[in-house]
């Protein structure tokens, strides 16, 4: 038996596929995220002792763990989201320093997933970079911005490409992220998080 498909049906399917593809790429370009997801909205993090090896200017009087805790509070406070981060000695998320070598990364988030479920993650800051408060210090990466930016990757959000946020959003796209203070969670950042958790 021979099966045939009419040309109008093929054309309709092609148009529908094109519309879906365009819609998906637009959404992805606006605020990217991966398909992986934590098994629960509430997660715990740990401040590794290696953080003491970071090169941080003396003008930063907050401990790195306090900066991480404040950033966690800011992300946890996002309205319409159940995402919550708390500090614990036994946790799935580890903040630590690392030699990121030739990668050129100042900070990096790695997560480990199986069948789409994230089981653990770590956030690394480069021991070869100079950190500080860029509102006061020059030629340093703003530690407050970097911590909050990398923490924004934990719920697997990538970068905020919304045109109005490119100079202010903590999740903005840019290789120099953190060189200037951009510490605000924009409304688009908040919406992206709330849409996932």
Secondary structure, DSSP 4 states (H G I P E B T S, - for coil): ------HHHHHHHHHHHHHHHHHHHHHHHHEEE-S-EESSSEEEEEE-GGGGGSEE-TT--S-HHHHHHHHHHHHHT-TT---EEEE-SS-SEEEEEE--GGG--SEEEEEEEETTEEEEEEEEEETTSEEE-TTTSSSSEEHHHHHHHHHHHHTTEEEE--GGGTTTBTTB--TTTTSS---B--HHHHHHHHHH-
